[in-house]
Amino acid sequence: MANKSHFNSGLRMLNMMRANGISHSSSIKFSIPQKTRHALFIADAVDVLKKIPDNSIQLILIDPPYNIDMASWDSFHNYLEWAKIWLEESRRVLKDSGNMAIFGGLQYQGIKTGDLMELIFYLRNHTDMRLVNFIIWYYKNGMSAHRFFANRHEEIVWFAKTKKYYFDLDSVRIPFDEKTKIAYKRDKRLNPDSIEKGKNPTNVWEIGRLNSNSWERVGHPTQKPAEIVRRLVRGLSYPGSIVLDFFAGSGTTGKVCIEENRHSILVDNDPMFEKYFEKHLKKLSAKHKDKFEIVKNPTSKFFNHK
Protein backbone atom coordinates (compact mmCIF):
# COMPACT_ATOMS: atom_id res chain seq x y z
CA MET A 1 0.00 0.00 0.00
CA ALA A 2 1.31 3.43 -0.91
CA ASN A 3 2.57 5.67 1.87
CA LYS A 4 -0.08 8.42 2.17
CA SER A 5 2.61 10.98 2.93
CA HIS A 6 3.68 10.66 -0.71
CA PHE A 7 0.49 12.47 -1.68
CA ASN A 8 1.18 15.39 0.69
CA SER A 9 2.57 18.05 -1.64
CA GLY A 10 3.80 20.20 1.26
CA LEU A 11 5.71 17.31 2.81
CA ARG A 12 7.20 16.34 -0.54
CA MET A 13 8.40 19.91 -1.06
CA LEU A 14 10.00 20.03 2.42
CA ASN A 15 11.79 16.74 1.78
CA MET A 16 13.09 18.02 -1.55
CA MET A 17 14.33 21.25 0.06
CA ARG A 18 16.17 19.30 2.77
CA ALA A 19 17.76 17.03 0.19
CA ASN A 20 19.03 20.07 -1.68
CA GLY A 21 20.18 21.98 1.41
CA ILE A 22 17.53 24.70 1.04
CA SER A 23 16.23 26.34 4.21
CA HIS A 24 12.51 26.90 4.72
CA SER A 25 11.38 30.53 5.02
CA SER A 26 10.53 29.90 8.68
CA SER A 27 14.05 28.73 9.61
CA ILE A 28 15.92 30.86 12.15
CA LYS A 29 19.62 31.05 12.93
CA PHE A 30 20.32 31.28 16.65
CA SER A 31 23.12 30.99 19.18
CA ILE A 32 22.90 29.52 22.67
CA PRO A 33 23.22 32.27 25.30
CA GLN A 34 25.84 31.92 28.03
CA LYS A 35 23.29 33.13 30.58
CA THR A 36 19.50 33.49 30.33
CA ARG A 37 17.41 36.25 31.91
CA HIS A 38 14.05 35.71 33.59
CA ALA A 39 11.63 38.45 34.62
CA LEU A 40 9.22 37.76 37.49
CA PHE A 41 6.13 39.91 37.97
CA ILE A 42 3.62 39.65 40.81
CA ALA A 43 1.05 41.62 38.87
CA ASP A 44 -2.03 41.57 36.68
CA ALA A 45 -1.41 39.79 33.37
CA VAL A 46 -2.91 42.51 31.19
CA ASP A 47 -0.97 45.28 32.94
CA VAL A 48 2.34 43.57 32.16
CA LEU A 49 1.31 42.59 28.62
CA LYS A 50 0.72 46.24 27.76
CA LYS A 51 4.35 47.04 28.68
CA ILE A 52 5.83 44.45 26.34
CA PRO A 53 7.00 45.76 22.93
CA ASP A 54 5.39 44.67 19.66
CA ASN A 55 6.85 41.63 17.89
CA SER A 56 9.21 40.66 20.72
CA ILE A 57 7.98 37.28 22.01
CA GLN A 58 8.65 33.93 20.33
CA LEU A 59 6.35 31.73 22.42
CA ILE A 60 3.40 32.44 24.67
CA LEU A 61 2.71 29.38 26.81
CA ILE A 62 -0.21 29.72 29.20
CA ASP A 63 -2.54 27.72 31.39
CA PRO A 64 -5.25 30.32 32.02
CA PRO A 65 -7.83 30.21 34.82
CA TYR A 66 -10.90 28.15 33.90
CA ASN A 67 -13.33 30.30 35.91
CA ILE A 68 -14.52 27.42 38.09
CA ASP A 69 -13.95 29.17 41.44
CA MET A 70 -10.96 27.01 42.40
CA ALA A 71 -9.43 30.06 44.09
CA SER A 72 -9.71 33.85 44.15
CA TRP A 73 -7.69 34.02 40.90
CA ASP A 74 -10.19 31.69 39.21
CA SER A 75 -13.39 33.75 39.25
CA PHE A 76 -14.56 36.17 36.54
CA HIS A 77 -17.99 37.69 35.92
CA ASN A 78 -17.58 37.47 32.13
CA TYR A 79 -14.60 35.33 31.22
CA LEU A 80 -14.60 35.93 27.48
CA GLU A 81 -14.75 39.73 27.73
CA TRP A 82 -11.69 39.57 29.98
CA ALA A 83 -9.93 37.01 27.77
CA LYS A 84 -10.40 39.12 24.63
CA ILE A 85 -8.03 41.70 26.09
CA TRP A 86 -5.10 39.33 26.63
CA LEU A 87 -5.76 37.47 23.38
CA GLU A 88 -5.42 40.71 21.41
CA GLU A 89 -2.35 41.77 23.38
CA SER A 90 -0.81 38.34 22.81
CA ARG A 91 -1.11 38.68 19.06
CA ARG A 92 0.53 42.11 19.22
CA VAL A 93 3.60 41.02 21.19
CA LEU A 94 4.30 37.83 19.20
CA LYS A 95 6.99 37.81 16.53
CA ASP A 96 6.00 36.83 13.00
CA SER A 97 7.64 33.47 13.77
CA GLY A 98 5.80 33.32 17.07
CA ASN A 99 3.51 30.69 18.55
CA MET A 100 0.89 30.61 21.26
CA ALA A 101 -0.02 27.43 23.18
CA ILE A 102 -3.03 27.47 25.51
CA PHE A 103 -3.94 24.72 27.96
CA GLY A 104 -7.65 24.34 28.57
CA GLY A 105 -10.75 22.21 28.65
CA LEU A 106 -14.04 21.86 26.81
CA GLN A 107 -16.16 20.81 29.75
CA TYR A 108 -16.75 24.29 31.25
CA GLN A 109 -19.04 25.49 28.50
CA GLY A 110 -20.73 28.86 28.41
CA ILE A 111 -19.72 32.37 27.41
CA LYS A 112 -19.16 33.40 31.02
CA THR A 113 -16.89 30.47 31.82
CA GLY A 114 -13.35 29.50 30.84
CA ASP A 115 -14.16 27.20 27.96
CA LEU A 116 -11.29 26.68 25.51
CA MET A 117 -13.83 26.42 22.70
CA GLU A 118 -14.80 30.07 23.20
CA LEU A 119 -11.13 31.14 23.01
CA ILE A 120 -10.60 29.17 19.79
CA PHE A 121 -13.76 30.64 18.26
CA TYR A 122 -12.63 34.17 19.08
CA LEU A 123 -9.11 33.71 17.70
CA ARG A 124 -10.36 32.14 14.46
CA ASN A 125 -13.13 34.65 13.85
CA HIS A 126 -11.72 37.91 15.18
CA THR A 127 -7.97 37.66 14.52
CA ASP A 128 -5.77 36.46 11.67
CA MET A 129 -3.89 33.97 13.84
CA ARG A 130 -3.59 30.45 12.43
CA LEU A 131 -4.73 27.28 14.19
CA VAL A 132 -1.82 24.87 13.68
CA ASN A 133 -2.63 21.95 15.99
CA PHE A 134 -5.15 20.77 18.52
CA ILE A 135 -3.13 18.64 20.95
CA ILE A 136 -4.61 16.03 23.26
CA TRP A 137 -2.76 15.48 26.52
CA TYR A 138 -3.78 11.95 27.57
CA TYR A 139 -3.18 10.56 31.03
CA LYS A 140 -4.28 7.38 32.79
CA ASN A 141 -4.88 8.72 36.29
CA GLY A 142 -7.85 10.97 37.07
CA MET A 143 -11.12 11.35 38.94
CA SER A 144 -14.00 8.90 38.59
CA ALA A 145 -17.48 9.89 37.37
CA HIS A 146 -21.05 8.52 37.41
CA ARG A 147 -23.04 10.96 35.28
CA PHE A 148 -20.59 11.12 32.34
CA PHE A 149 -17.54 9.31 30.94
CA ALA A 150 -14.59 9.93 33.26
CA ASN A 151 -12.18 12.47 31.84
CA ARG A 152 -8.66 11.32 30.99
CA HIS A 153 -7.32 14.13 28.87
CA GLU A 154 -6.86 17.87 28.58
CA GLU A 155 -6.46 19.95 25.47
CA ILE A 156 -3.73 22.27 24.24
CA VAL A 157 -4.45 24.55 21.33
CA TRP A 158 -1.53 25.84 19.25
CA PHE A 159 -1.96 29.06 17.27
CA ALA A 160 0.68 30.81 15.16
CA LYS A 161 0.84 34.49 14.29
CA THR A 162 1.76 33.92 10.62
CA LYS A 163 2.46 31.08 8.21
CA LYS A 164 6.19 31.58 8.93
CA TYR A 165 5.83 30.16 12.43
CA TYR A 166 8.85 28.43 13.97
CA PHE A 167 8.68 24.68 14.58
CA ASP A 168 11.52 22.30 15.42
CA LEU A 169 10.23 18.74 15.07
CA ASP A 170 13.67 17.17 15.47
CA SER A 171 13.98 18.54 19.01
CA VAL A 172 10.87 16.69 20.18
CA ARG A 173 11.04 13.43 18.23
CA ILE A 174 10.64 10.18 20.20
CA PRO A 175 13.54 7.75 19.56
CA PHE A 176 12.82 4.33 18.06
CA ASP A 177 14.31 1.28 19.75
CA GLU A 178 16.97 -0.58 17.76
CA LYS A 179 14.63 -3.41 16.74
CA THR A 180 12.13 -0.95 15.28
CA LYS A 181 14.88 0.98 13.47
CA ILE A 182 16.07 -2.19 11.72
CA ALA A 183 12.52 -3.08 10.66
CA TYR A 184 11.75 0.41 9.33
CA LYS A 185 15.03 0.65 7.40
CA ARG A 186 13.90 -2.29 5.29
CA ASP A 187 11.12 -0.07 3.90
CA LYS A 188 12.82 1.88 1.11
CA ARG A 189 9.99 4.44 1.09
CA LEU A 190 11.03 5.72 4.51
CA ASN A 191 13.76 8.30 5.04
CA PRO A 192 16.70 6.67 6.95
CA ASP A 193 17.65 10.02 8.51
CA SER A 194 14.15 10.44 9.96
CA ILE A 195 14.27 6.90 11.33
CA GLU A 196 17.52 7.69 13.15
CA LYS A 197 16.05 10.92 14.56
CA GLY A 198 12.91 9.21 15.86
CA LYS A 199 9.19 9.54 15.32
CA ASN A 200 6.88 12.52 15.30
CA PRO A 201 5.10 12.51 18.71
CA THR A 202 1.81 13.26 16.88
CA ASN A 203 -0.86 15.45 18.46
CA VAL A 204 -1.79 12.90 21.14
CA TRP A 205 0.68 12.97 24.04
CA GLU A 206 0.59 10.32 26.75
CA ILE A 207 2.22 12.02 29.71
CA GLY A 208 1.20 11.26 33.28
CA ARG A 209 -0.23 13.90 35.58
CA LEU A 210 1.72 14.80 38.69
CA ASN A 211 0.80 12.68 41.68
CA SER A 212 0.42 14.39 45.04
CA ASN A 213 3.80 13.01 46.16
CA SER A 214 5.64 13.76 42.90
CA TRP A 215 9.19 15.10 43.27
CA GLU A 216 8.27 17.91 40.86
CA ARG A 217 5.49 19.23 43.10
CA VAL A 218 6.02 22.69 44.63
CA GLY A 219 2.54 23.22 46.10
CA HIS A 220 0.50 24.80 43.31
CA PRO A 221 -2.90 23.06 42.81
CA THR A 222 -2.81 22.99 38.99
CA GLN A 223 0.91 22.41 38.36
CA LYS A 224 1.67 20.86 34.94
CA PRO A 225 4.41 18.26 34.39
CA ALA A 226 7.72 19.69 33.19
CA GLU A 227 7.80 17.08 30.40
CA ILE A 228 4.78 18.52 28.63
CA VAL A 229 5.99 22.10 29.04
CA ARG A 230 9.43 21.10 27.76
CA ARG A 231 8.01 19.61 24.56
CA LEU A 232 6.21 22.87 23.78
CA VAL A 233 9.22 25.03 24.65
CA ARG A 234 11.59 22.94 22.54
CA GLY A 235 9.28 22.61 19.57
CA LEU A 236 7.83 26.13 19.36
CA SER A 237 10.76 28.33 20.45
CA TYR A 238 14.53 28.37 19.95
CA PRO A 239 17.51 28.96 22.28
CA GLY A 240 17.94 32.62 23.12
CA SER A 241 14.33 33.51 22.31
CA ILE A 242 11.78 34.80 24.84
CA VAL A 243 8.99 32.67 26.27
CA LEU A 244 6.12 34.48 27.98
CA ASP A 245 3.82 32.88 30.56
CA PHE A 246 1.44 35.46 32.01
CA PHE A 247 -0.48 32.89 34.08
CA ALA A 248 2.72 31.45 35.49
CA GLY A 249 1.16 29.49 38.38
CA SER A 250 4.05 27.58 39.95
CA GLY A 251 6.64 28.81 37.44
CA THR A 252 7.27 25.49 35.67
CA THR A 253 7.67 27.37 32.38
CA GLY A 254 10.51 29.43 33.86
CA LYS A 255 12.34 26.39 35.21
CA VAL A 256 12.11 24.64 31.84
CA CYS A 257 13.33 27.80 30.05
CA ILE A 258 16.40 27.90 32.29
CA GLU A 259 17.16 24.27 31.43
CA GLU A 260 16.52 24.82 27.71
CA ASN A 261 18.47 28.11 27.31
CA ARG A 262 15.46 30.35 26.68
CA HIS A 263 14.74 33.71 28.30
CA SER A 264 11.38 34.03 30.02
CA ILE A 265 8.84 36.52 31.34
CA LEU A 266 6.70 35.07 34.12
CA VAL A 267 3.62 36.85 35.43
CA ASP A 268 1.13 35.90 38.12
CA ASN A 269 -1.01 37.91 40.52
CA ASP A 270 -0.79 35.28 43.27
CA PRO A 271 1.76 36.38 45.93
CA MET A 272 2.61 32.69 46.42
CA PHE A 273 4.01 32.48 42.89
CA GLU A 274 7.46 33.67 43.97
CA LYS A 275 7.68 31.01 46.70
CA TYR A 276 6.62 28.27 44.27
CA PHE A 277 9.25 29.37 41.79
CA GLU A 278 11.96 29.44 44.45
CA LYS A 279 11.22 25.77 45.12
CA HIS A 280 11.65 25.04 41.41
CA LEU A 281 15.03 26.78 41.41
CA LYS A 282 16.22 24.63 44.30
CA LYS A 283 15.51 21.54 42.20
CA LEU A 284 17.73 22.65 39.31
CA SER A 285 20.73 20.44 38.61
CA ALA A 286 24.21 21.80 39.29
CA LYS A 287 24.96 22.42 35.60
CA HIS A 288 22.21 25.07 35.44
CA LYS A 289 22.84 26.83 38.76
CA ASP A 290 24.97 29.74 37.51
CA LYS A 291 23.57 30.15 34.01
CA PHE A 292 20.59 32.41 34.64
CA GLU A 293 19.62 35.75 36.14
CA ILE A 294 16.34 36.47 37.91
CA VAL A 295 14.95 40.02 37.76
CA LYS A 296 11.93 40.75 39.94
CA ASN A 297 9.40 43.34 38.75
CA PRO A 298 11.84 44.90 36.26
CA THR A 299 11.35 48.26 34.59
CA SER A 300 10.71 48.69 30.86
CA LYS A 301 14.51 48.60 30.28
CA PHE A 302 14.36 44.83 30.73
CA PHE A 303 12.42 44.45 27.48
CA ASN A 304 15.04 46.36 25.54
CA HIS A 305 17.88 44.13 26.71
CA LYS A 306 19.71 42.30 23.88
C-alpha positions as CSV (number, residue, x, y, z in Angstrom):
1,M,0.0,0.0,0.0
2,A,1.3,3.4,-0.9
3,N,2.6,5.7,1.9
4,K,-0.1,8.4,2.2
5,S,2.6,11.0,2.9
6,H,3.7,10.7,-0.7
7,F,0.5,12.5,-1.7
8,N,1.2,15.4,0.7
9,S,2.6,18.1,-1.6
10,G,3.8,20.2,1.3
11,L,5.7,17.3,2.8
12,R,7.2,16.3,-0.5
13,M,8.4,19.9,-1.1
14,L,10.0,20.0,2.4
15,N,11.8,16.7,1.8
16,M,13.1,18.0,-1.5
17,M,14.3,21.3,0.1
18,R,16.2,19.3,2.8
19,A,17.8,17.0,0.2
20,N,19.0,20.1,-1.7
21,G,20.2,22.0,1.4
22,I,17.5,24.7,1.0
23,S,16.2,26.3,4.2
24,H,12.5,26.9,4.7
25,S,11.4,30.5,5.0
26,S,10.5,29.9,8.7
27,S,14.0,28.7,9.6
28,I,15.9,30.9,12.1
29,K,19.6,31.0,12.9
30,F,20.3,31.3,16.6
31,S,23.1,31.0,19.2
32,I,22.9,29.5,22.7
33,P,23.2,32.3,25.3
34,Q,25.8,31.9,28.0
35,K,23.3,33.1,30.6
36,T,19.5,33.5,30.3
37,R,17.4,36.3,31.9
38,H,14.1,35.7,33.6
39,A,11.6,38.4,34.6
40,L,9.2,37.8,37.5
41,F,6.1,39.9,38.0
42,I,3.6,39.6,40.8
43,A,1.0,41.6,38.9
44,D,-2.0,41.6,36.7
45,A,-1.4,39.8,33.4
46,V,-2.9,42.5,31.2
47,D,-1.0,45.3,32.9
48,V,2.3,43.6,32.2
49,L,1.3,42.6,28.6
50,K,0.7,46.2,27.8
51,K,4.4,47.0,28.7
52,I,5.8,44.4,26.3
53,P,7.0,45.8,22.9
54,D,5.4,44.7,19.7
55,N,6.9,41.6,17.9
56,S,9.2,40.7,20.7
57,I,8.0,37.3,22.0
58,Q,8.6,33.9,20.3
59,L,6.4,31.7,22.4
60,I,3.4,32.4,24.7
61,L,2.7,29.4,26.8
62,I,-0.2,29.7,29.2
63,D,-2.5,27.7,31.4
64,P,-5.3,30.3,32.0
65,P,-7.8,30.2,34.8
66,Y,-10.9,28.1,33.9
67,N,-13.3,30.3,35.9
68,I,-14.5,27.4,38.1
69,D,-14.0,29.2,41.4
70,M,-11.0,27.0,42.4
71,A,-9.4,30.1,44.1
72,S,-9.7,33.8,44.2
73,W,-7.7,34.0,40.9
74,D,-10.2,31.7,39.2
75,S,-13.4,33.7,39.2
76,F,-14.6,36.2,36.5
77,H,-18.0,37.7,35.9
78,N,-17.6,37.5,32.1
79,Y,-14.6,35.3,31.2
80,L,-14.6,35.9,27.5
81,E,-14.7,39.7,27.7
82,W,-11.7,39.6,30.0
83,A,-9.9,37.0,27.8
84,K,-10.4,39.1,24.6
85,I,-8.0,41.7,26.1
86,W,-5.1,39.3,26.6
87,L,-5.8,37.5,23.4
88,E,-5.4,40.7,21.4
89,E,-2.4,41.8,23.4
90,S,-0.8,38.3,22.8
91,R,-1.1,38.7,19.1
92,R,0.5,42.1,19.2
93,V,3.6,41.0,21.2
94,L,4.3,37.8,19.2
95,K,7.0,37.8,16.5
96,D,6.0,36.8,13.0
97,S,7.6,33.5,13.8
98,G,5.8,33.3,17.1
99,N,3.5,30.7,18.6
100,M,0.9,30.6,21.3
101,A,0.0,27.4,23.2
102,I,-3.0,27.5,25.5
103,F,-3.9,24.7,28.0
104,G,-7.6,24.3,28.6
105,G,-10.7,22.2,28.6
106,L,-14.0,21.9,26.8
107,Q,-16.2,20.8,29.7
108,Y,-16.8,24.3,31.2
109,Q,-19.0,25.5,28.5
110,G,-20.7,28.9,28.4
111,I,-19.7,32.4,27.4
112,K,-19.2,33.4,31.0
113,T,-16.9,30.5,31.8
114,G,-13.4,29.5,30.8
115,D,-14.2,27.2,28.0
116,L,-11.3,26.7,25.5
117,M,-13.8,26.4,22.7
118,E,-14.8,30.1,23.2
119,L,-11.1,31.1,23.0
120,I,-10.6,29.2,19.8
121,F,-13.8,30.6,18.3
122,Y,-12.6,34.2,19.1
123,L,-9.1,33.7,17.7
124,R,-10.4,32.1,14.5
125,N,-13.1,34.7,13.8
126,H,-11.7,37.9,15.2
127,T,-8.0,37.7,14.5
128,D,-5.8,36.5,11.7
129,M,-3.9,34.0,13.8
130,R,-3.6,30.5,12.4
131,L,-4.7,27.3,14.2
132,V,-1.8,24.9,13.7
133,N,-2.6,22.0,16.0
134,F,-5.2,20.8,18.5
135,I,-3.1,18.6,21.0
136,I,-4.6,16.0,23.3
137,W,-2.8,15.5,26.5
138,Y,-3.8,11.9,27.6
139,Y,-3.2,10.6,31.0
140,K,-4.3,7.4,32.8
141,N,-4.9,8.7,36.3
142,G,-7.8,11.0,37.1
143,M,-11.1,11.4,38.9
144,S,-14.0,8.9,38.6
145,A,-17.5,9.9,37.4
146,H,-21.0,8.5,37.4
147,R,-23.0,11.0,35.3
148,F,-20.6,11.1,32.3
149,F,-17.5,9.3,30.9
150,A,-14.6,9.9,33.3
151,N,-12.2,12.5,31.8
152,R,-8.7,11.3,31.0
153,H,-7.3,14.1,28.9
154,E,-6.9,17.9,28.6
155,E,-6.5,19.9,25.5
156,I,-3.7,22.3,24.2
157,V,-4.4,24.5,21.3
158,W,-1.5,25.8,19.2
159,F,-2.0,29.1,17.3
160,A,0.7,30.8,15.2
161,K,0.8,34.5,14.3
162,T,1.8,33.9,10.6
163,K,2.5,31.1,8.2
164,K,6.2,31.6,8.9
165,Y,5.8,30.2,12.4
166,Y,8.8,28.4,14.0
167,F,8.7,24.7,14.6
168,D,11.5,22.3,15.4
169,L,10.2,18.7,15.1
170,D,13.7,17.2,15.5
171,S,14.0,18.5,19.0
172,V,10.9,16.7,20.2
173,R,11.0,13.4,18.2
174,I,10.6,10.2,20.2
175,P,13.5,7.8,19.6
176,F,12.8,4.3,18.1
177,D,14.3,1.3,19.8
178,E,17.0,-0.6,17.8
179,K,14.6,-3.4,16.7
180,T,12.1,-0.9,15.3
181,K,14.9,1.0,13.5
182,I,16.1,-2.2,11.7
183,A,12.5,-3.1,10.7
184,Y,11.8,0.4,9.3
185,K,15.0,0.7,7.4
186,R,13.9,-2.3,5.3
187,D,11.1,-0.1,3.9
188,K,12.8,1.9,1.1
189,R,10.0,4.4,1.1
190,L,11.0,5.7,4.5
191,N,13.8,8.3,5.0
192,P,16.7,6.7,6.9
193,D,17.6,10.0,8.5
194,S,14.2,10.4,10.0
195,I,14.3,6.9,11.3
196,E,17.5,7.7,13.2
197,K,16.1,10.9,14.6
198,G,12.9,9.2,15.9
199,K,9.2,9.5,15.3
200,N,6.9,12.5,15.3
201,P,5.1,12.5,18.7
202,T,1.8,13.3,16.9
203,N,-0.9,15.5,18.5
204,V,-1.8,12.9,21.1
205,W,0.7,13.0,24.0
206,E,0.6,10.3,26.7
207,I,2.2,12.0,29.7
208,G,1.2,11.3,33.3
209,R,-0.2,13.9,35.6
210,L,1.7,14.8,38.7
211,N,0.8,12.7,41.7
212,S,0.4,14.4,45.0
213,N,3.8,13.0,46.2
214,S,5.6,13.8,42.9
215,W,9.2,15.1,43.3
216,E,8.3,17.9,40.9
217,R,5.5,19.2,43.1
218,V,6.0,22.7,44.6
219,G,2.5,23.2,46.1
220,H,0.5,24.8,43.3
221,P,-2.9,23.1,42.8
222,T,-2.8,23.0,39.0
223,Q,0.9,22.4,38.4
224,K,1.7,20.9,34.9
225,P,4.4,18.3,34.4
226,A,7.7,19.7,33.2
227,E,7.8,17.1,30.4
228,I,4.8,18.5,28.6
229,V,6.0,22.1,29.0
230,R,9.4,21.1,27.8
231,R,8.0,19.6,24.6
232,L,6.2,22.9,23.8
233,V,9.2,25.0,24.7
234,R,11.6,22.9,22.5
235,G,9.3,22.6,19.6
236,L,7.8,26.1,19.4
237,S,10.8,28.3,20.4
238,Y,14.5,28.4,19.9
239,P,17.5,29.0,22.3
240,G,17.9,32.6,23.1
241,S,14.3,33.5,22.3
242,I,11.8,34.8,24.8
243,V,9.0,32.7,26.3
244,L,6.1,34.5,28.0
245,D,3.8,32.9,30.6
246,F,1.4,35.5,32.0
247,F,-0.5,32.9,34.1
248,A,2.7,31.4,35.5
249,G,1.2,29.5,38.4
250,S,4.0,27.6,39.9
251,G,6.6,28.8,37.4
252,T,7.3,25.5,35.7
253,T,7.7,27.4,32.4
254,G,10.5,29.4,33.9
255,K,12.3,26.4,35.2
256,V,12.1,24.6,31.8
257,C,13.3,27.8,30.1
258,I,16.4,27.9,32.3
259,E,17.2,24.3,31.4
260,E,16.5,24.8,27.7
261,N,18.5,28.1,27.3
262,R,15.5,30.3,26.7
263,H,14.7,33.7,28.3
264,S,11.4,34.0,30.0
265,I,8.8,36.5,31.3
266,L,6.7,35.1,34.1
267,V,3.6,36.9,35.4
268,D,1.1,35.9,38.1
269,N,-1.0,37.9,40.5
270,D,-0.8,35.3,43.3
271,P,1.8,36.4,45.9
272,M,2.6,32.7,46.4
273,F,4.0,32.5,42.9
274,E,7.5,33.7,44.0
275,K,7.7,31.0,46.7
276,Y,6.6,28.3,44.3
277,F,9.3,29.4,41.8
278,E,12.0,29.4,44.5
279,K,11.2,25.8,45.1
280,H,11.7,25.0,41.4
281,L,15.0,26.8,41.4
282,K,16.2,24.6,44.3
283,K,15.5,21.5,42.2
284,L,17.7,22.6,39.3
285,S,20.7,20.4,38.6
286,A,24.2,21.8,39.3
287,K,25.0,22.4,35.6
288,H,22.2,25.1,35.4
289,K,22.8,26.8,38.8
290,D,25.0,29.7,37.5
291,K,23.6,30.1,34.0
292,F,20.6,32.4,34.6
293,E,19.6,35.8,36.1
294,I,16.3,36.5,37.9
295,V,15.0,40.0,37.8
296,K,11.9,40.8,39.9
297,N,9.4,43.3,38.7
298,P,11.8,44.9,36.3
299,T,11.3,48.3,34.6
300,S,10.7,48.7,30.9
301,K,14.5,48.6,30.3
302,F,14.4,44.8,30.7
303,F,12.4,44.5,27.5
304,N,15.0,46.4,25.5
305,H,17.9,44.1,26.7
306,K,19.7,42.3,23.9
